[in-house]
């Protein structure tokens, strides 16, 4: 299971992610990342559609396509521009306008749309995203059903679906929680004396160890290896 840590935005954060898998999002990309991207172990490229949903500012598709070209041959994959609000027709238009971006199937999409997205995914590096319109809690049944319909030769990426990583068919997920965890660590009584760099080191170590954790399929309990 790969976990891409999302959207570092300053020197301290970028430096801490050396050797880690990182999600770089067009909507929140900072030029400081240019100096560090070569130190990241793996890179996944995203449009920033979630930020568009929360801010109300749409991502410019043409600008995203132009920006994504710099990552060709360097990133693991490049995501198409989807519409998280639930407009699956708009998502489909965007996918067709950007033939190199892999598609995403959402819980708000018609069930039969997945049958059309699978061959599209195969043409685009055999990656397919799974997305849940917030709130994302309590939707494991949908995640499992969608995963069961996706052939094994396709890499399934769960957008912000770290809570569902016990669903073994997911091949990768991304997370912004690591940034929130750093901020929370700095407010706790026992750790509030730590610097941001020290808090980052603790959280990064947790993610490094988490990726070596085994999850029991029946109980969903995790244990280290």
Backbone torsions as a table, in degrees:
resi	resn	phi	psi	omega
1	UNK	NA	122.5	175.8
2	UNK	-95.2	135.9	173.1
3	UNK	-118.8	114.7	177.1
4	UNK	-90.5	121.3	179.5
5	UNK	-84.4	127.6	-163.9
6	UNK	-94.2	137.2	160.7
7	UNK	56.8	59.8	169.1
8	UNK	-64.3	147.5	-173.4
9	UNK	-134.4	6.3	176.5
10	UNK	-149.8	174.9	-175.9
11	UNK	-61.3	-41.5	-176.8
12	UNK	-63.7	-46.8	-179.6
13	UNK	-65.0	-45.3	-179.4
14	UNK	-62.2	-42.3	179.7
15	UNK	-62.9	-38.7	-179.2
16	UNK	-66.7	-23.9	-176.3
17	UNK	-89.9	10.1	176.7
18	UNK	-57.1	127.7	179.7
19	UNK	83.6	2.2	-178.7
20	UNK	-104.8	163.4	173.5
21	UNK	-84.2	131.7	-170.6
22	UNK	-130.8	136.6	172.5
23	UNK	-95.5	123.0	176.3
24	UNK	-108.0	122.4	-174.3
25	UNK	-109.2	129.0	-179.8
26	UNK	-57.6	-39.9	-175.8
27	UNK	-67.2	-22.7	-177.9
28	UNK	-128.2	16.5	-176.0
29	UNK	-68.2	137.9	176.4
30	UNK	-117.9	141.0	-176.5
31	UNK	-60.1	-20.7	178.0
32	UNK	-59.8	-26.8	179.9
33	UNK	-64.8	-23.8	179.3
34	UNK	-58.3	-33.3	-176.1
35	UNK	-78.5	-17.2	-172.6
36	UNK	-117.5	-14.3	-171.1
37	UNK	-57.7	-28.4	179.6
38	UNK	-71.0	-15.4	179.4
39	UNK	-89.7	-12.1	179.5
40	UNK	-75.1	142.6	-178.5
41	UNK	-68.1	-46.1	179.7
42	UNK	-141.8	155.8	-179.1
43	UNK	-134.2	136.2	172.1
44	UNK	-121.4	137.2	-176.2
45	UNK	-107.0	132.3	-177.1
46	UNK	-130.0	155.0	-177.4
47	UNK	-79.1	-26.3	-173.0
48	UNK	91.6	28.0	-177.3
49	UNK	-63.3	-34.0	-179.9
50	UNK	-66.2	-40.2	176.7
51	UNK	-62.0	-35.4	177.3
52	UNK	-65.0	-37.4	179.3
53	UNK	-64.2	-42.9	-175.3
54	UNK	-81.5	-28.1	-177.3
55	UNK	-96.0	-21.2	-176.9
56	UNK	82.1	2.0	179.4
57	UNK	-100.2	117.8	-175.9
58	UNK	-73.1	148.6	174.6
59	UNK	-79.7	132.2	176.8
60	UNK	-77.6	113.3	-174.8
61	UNK	-60.5	-44.0	-178.2
62	UNK	-64.3	-39.7	178.0
63	UNK	-66.6	-39.1	178.6
64	UNK	-64.5	-44.0	179.1
65	UNK	-59.6	-45.5	-179.4
66	UNK	-63.2	-42.1	-180.0
67	UNK	-66.8	-37.3	-176.1
68	UNK	-68.0	-21.6	-177.4
69	UNK	-63.0	-28.3	-179.9
70	UNK	-65.4	-19.1	-175.1
71	UNK	-99.4	0.6	-179.6
72	UNK	-61.1	131.4	-179.4
73	UNK	78.8	-3.1	-178.9
74	UNK	-115.5	-39.8	179.5
75	UNK	-85.6	154.8	175.6
76	UNK	-62.0	-39.6	-179.2
77	UNK	-165.9	162.1	177.5
78	UNK	-124.8	125.9	-178.2
79	UNK	-81.6	145.5	170.7
80	UNK	-72.3	168.2	179.3
81	UNK	-89.0	108.4	-179.9
82	UNK	-102.1	165.2	177.6
83	UNK	-109.9	105.4	-174.3
84	UNK	-73.9	-19.0	-176.9
85	UNK	-68.5	-17.4	177.3
86	UNK	121.6	2.6	179.6
87	UNK	-86.6	85.6	-175.1
88	UNK	-68.0	-27.9	178.1
89	UNK	-67.3	-37.2	177.0
90	UNK	-66.5	-42.5	176.7
91	UNK	-57.5	-46.1	-177.6
92	UNK	-62.9	-40.4	177.0
93	UNK	-61.8	-41.2	179.7
94	UNK	-65.6	-40.8	178.9
95	UNK	-61.7	-42.0	-178.6
96	UNK	-68.3	-29.8	179.6
97	UNK	-79.6	-13.9	-177.9
98	UNK	-131.6	80.3	-172.7
99	UNK	-62.8	-12.7	-179.0
100	UNK	-95.1	-9.9	-177.9
101	UNK	-91.8	130.1	-178.6
102	UNK	-75.1	148.2	-175.5
103	UNK	-83.6	166.5	176.7
104	UNK	-128.9	136.7	175.8
105	UNK	-101.6	126.7	-175.4
106	UNK	-109.2	157.9	177.2
107	UNK	-69.1	-13.6	176.7
108	UNK	-91.9	-6.4	-178.8
109	UNK	-80.4	154.2	172.2
110	UNK	-59.3	139.7	-176.9
111	UNK	-56.1	-38.4	-176.1
112	UNK	-71.1	-14.1	179.5
113	UNK	-62.8	-30.5	-179.0
114	UNK	-58.7	-35.4	179.6
115	UNK	-62.7	-29.6	177.6
116	UNK	-82.4	-29.5	-176.8
117	UNK	-78.4	-26.6	-178.5
118	UNK	-61.8	-50.9	176.6
119	UNK	-64.6	-32.0	176.3
120	UNK	-63.4	-42.0	178.6
121	UNK	-61.8	-40.8	-179.8
122	UNK	-62.2	-32.8	179.7
123	UNK	-75.9	-13.2	-172.7
124	UNK	-121.8	46.3	176.3
125	UNK	87.1	7.4	179.6
126	UNK	59.3	42.2	171.8
127	UNK	-115.5	141.6	176.3
128	UNK	-141.7	130.7	178.8
129	UNK	-92.1	151.8	170.4
130	UNK	-119.1	129.1	-177.6
131	UNK	-131.1	143.3	177.3
132	UNK	-117.3	130.4	174.6
133	UNK	-71.6	126.8	-179.3
134	UNK	-56.0	145.3	0.9
135	UNK	-75.7	149.1	-173.6
136	UNK	-96.4	-6.7	-178.1
137	UNK	-71.3	150.6	172.5
138	UNK	72.2	25.3	-177.2
139	UNK	-120.0	26.7	-177.9
140	UNK	-62.9	-36.7	-179.8
141	UNK	-58.0	-45.0	179.1
142	UNK	-63.9	-43.2	-179.2
143	UNK	-60.0	-45.2	-179.5
144	UNK	-64.8	-42.8	-178.8
145	UNK	-65.2	-41.5	178.5
146	UNK	-64.8	-44.2	179.5
147	UNK	-61.0	-37.5	-177.4
148	UNK	-66.0	-19.4	-178.2
149	UNK	-94.5	-6.6	-175.5
150	UNK	-97.4	124.3	-179.2
151	UNK	-58.9	152.8	-174.9
152	UNK	-65.9	-20.6	-177.4
153	UNK	-80.0	-2.2	-179.5
154	UNK	-103.9	132.0	176.9
155	UNK	-77.1	122.7	-178.3
156	UNK	-102.1	119.2	177.8
157	UNK	-109.2	125.2	179.0
158	UNK	-96.3	113.1	-178.9
159	UNK	-70.5	114.9	-179.9
160	UNK	55.7	36.8	-176.9
161	UNK	-109.6	36.4	-178.6
162	UNK	-61.7	-28.0	179.5
163	UNK	-68.5	-12.9	-178.7
164	UNK	-110.8	20.3	-176.8
165	UNK	-68.7	-12.1	174.0
166	UNK	-73.6	-10.8	171.9
167	UNK	-78.8	99.3	-166.4
168	UNK	-61.4	-19.4	-178.2
169	UNK	-72.2	-18.5	174.5
170	UNK	-69.9	128.5	-179.0
171	UNK	-94.7	-26.8	178.8
172	UNK	-157.7	159.2	175.4
173	UNK	-142.9	172.3	173.0
174	UNK	-127.7	160.7	-175.6
175	UNK	-145.5	135.0	168.4
176	UNK	-105.1	-3.1	-177.5
177	UNK	-62.1	-27.5	-178.0
178	UNK	-60.1	-34.7	178.0
179	UNK	-71.2	-40.8	177.7
180	UNK	-66.3	-35.5	179.4
181	UNK	-66.1	-35.9	177.1
182	UNK	-62.8	-46.1	-179.6
183	UNK	-64.5	-38.7	179.9
184	UNK	-67.2	-38.5	-179.4
185	UNK	-61.1	-32.1	-177.8
186	UNK	-77.4	-6.6	179.4
187	UNK	-107.0	-9.6	-178.7
188	UNK	-75.0	144.9	-176.1
189	UNK	-55.3	-40.6	-174.8
190	UNK	-81.5	-12.6	-175.2
191	UNK	-128.8	2.9	-175.8
192	UNK	-66.3	-14.8	178.6
193	UNK	-80.8	-11.8	-177.2
194	UNK	-75.1	149.8	176.2
195	UNK	-78.2	168.1	177.8
196	UNK	-60.7	-39.5	179.5
197	UNK	-62.5	-43.0	179.8
198	UNK	-66.3	-39.5	177.4
199	UNK	-65.1	-39.7	177.6
200	UNK	-61.0	-42.7	-179.8
201	UNK	-60.6	-39.5	179.7
202	UNK	-65.9	-47.0	-177.6
203	UNK	-66.6	-41.1	178.6
204	UNK	-62.2	-41.1	177.5
205	UNK	-60.6	-38.5	179.0
206	UNK	-62.4	-42.2	179.1
207	UNK	-69.6	-35.1	177.5
208	UNK	-62.8	-41.7	179.6
209	UNK	-73.2	-35.7	-178.7
210	UNK	-60.3	-35.4	-178.4
211	UNK	-71.7	-5.2	174.9
212	UNK	-109.7	18.2	-178.5
213	UNK	-91.4	142.2	174.5
214	UNK	-100.7	136.0	-179.5
215	UNK	-112.1	126.5	177.1
216	UNK	-70.5	124.6	-174.7
217	UNK	-65.1	-31.5	-176.8
218	UNK	-83.2	-47.7	-175.3
219	UNK	-92.4	-17.0	-176.1
220	UNK	67.0	10.4	176.3
221	UNK	-76.8	144.6	-179.3
222	UNK	-110.2	151.0	176.5
223	UNK	-148.4	146.3	-175.6
224	UNK	-73.0	157.5	176.0
225	UNK	-122.8	NA	NA
